[in-house]
């Protein structure tokens, strides 16, 4: 007896689902087949290899004049290769913001160490979820979703730490990606329902200061 249309459909569905699960599994950092990965330019490692000292400047350091990120990702800390984790320290002077952006390869877990921080994320239905975080609070930004942080206090700085589920989470800044990558002014003007002169003003404001 031949297979019924229903059983064929179920088989096809299971096949598609299996491929989807495989693709989801492959979407994160690749698994490694050793305890850790030694860079090709090193023949041996000691405790220094597993140590990152780039955050020492935060201890007793002064607040920067503008928003600043100190990263401990694969680029800065080679021992993270294959470990699916990284860190960033976020320093917010009074009134500063970390503009809307995404991390295409990892979720972000933010911990406010000092101060009060406004945060928000936008899901794929364009719904905004915002919150005011106090010292000691944590907030999770799901992988790939647009999000932002803002220090609304006009007097006090904020220090936060972000942990990522990837050694190389990546950052796509929405303002820079849209307005500083050479997209034609006419396309942007039509897309944002404005004029070319306004687009050019926005681009000029995002240009690096000499």
ABEGO torsion letter per residue (X at the ends): XBBBAAAAAAAAAAAAAAAAAAAAAAABBBBBABABBBBAABABBBAAAABBAAAAAABGBBBBABBBBBBBBAAABAAABGAGBBBBBBBBBBGBBBBBBBBAABBBBBBBABEBBBBBBBBAAGBBBBBBBBBGBBBBBBBGBBBBBBBABAABBBBBBBBBABABAEBBBAAAAAAAAGBBAAAAAAAAGBBAAAAAAAAAAABBBX
